């Protein structure tokens, strides 16, 4: 069964787009700089979630950053600085009270080649753009799933 759909320019993904282009694209504005690509159907649902998340986040105040929804529904932006560790509680740089997130779940850090995510041996794993990863080069607009949380990486 083919799970791919070819999209026209109104439904393209941000592959390498700037934060402003990403925001425009997610709000449905035409963006001729973004070319059509083939996307999996499960990606469409994730894109709708990301769109709602970024719309609720408002202007991006600092890059790079992780954008996510807290347990109480508040959308937060966490500046990445030179790197951060996401985990269930301190000493994680970004503590997330979620029993499905390990104490030290994943780390994002800046290396000379760019931004990278490293799963820190978490029990439930880490997914980037829907794929389970041990480590992954991050790009603007990537989604990171850990526990019951979805994070968007903005570079």
Secondary structure, DSSP 8 states (H G I E B T S, - for coil): ---EEE--GGG---TT--HHHHHHHHTT---TTS---EEEHHHHHHHHHHHHHHHHH-S--SSSEEEEE-TTS-EEEEE-TTEEEEESSTTSSEE---TTS-TT-EEEEEETTEEEEEE-S-SS-EEETTEEESEEEE-TT-EEEETTEEEEEE-
